[in-house]
Amino acid sequence: MLKRSGRWILAAAAFLAVSGCATTRSTHGEFDSLNARIASLEGQISEKDSEIARLRNQMRNEESARAQAENEKRSLREKLEAALAQKESRTTGVADSDLK
C-alpha cells in the first residue's frame, strides 16, 4: 500500500512539475499586459506634457504680442493727443489773432 501511495504522490509531483502552475502562467500574461498598458500610458503622458509645453509657449507668445500691441496703442494715443493739442493751439492762435 505504501508503495502504491508513494507512486501516486511521485506521479502527481511529476505531473505538476511538468505542467507548471496555472496561476503562474496567467500571472505572467497579466504582468505582460499590465506592462504594455503602463508603457502606453507613459507615452500618452509624454504626449500631453509636450502639448502642455507647446500651449504654454503659445500663451507666452500671445501675451508678449498683446503687451506689444498695448504699448503701440498707448504710443499712438499719445501721438494723436499731441497732434490734436497742436491743431487746437494753431486754431486757437488764428482765432485770437483775428479778434485783435
PETA-V953766 format. One record per helix or strand of 3 or more residues. SS is the DSSP state (a for helix, b for strand). FROM is the first residue (numbers start at 0). TO is the last residue. If there is no record, write none. Layout:
ss & from & to
SS & FROM & TO
SS & FROM & TO
This chain:
ss & from & to
a & 1 & 18
a & 21 & 98
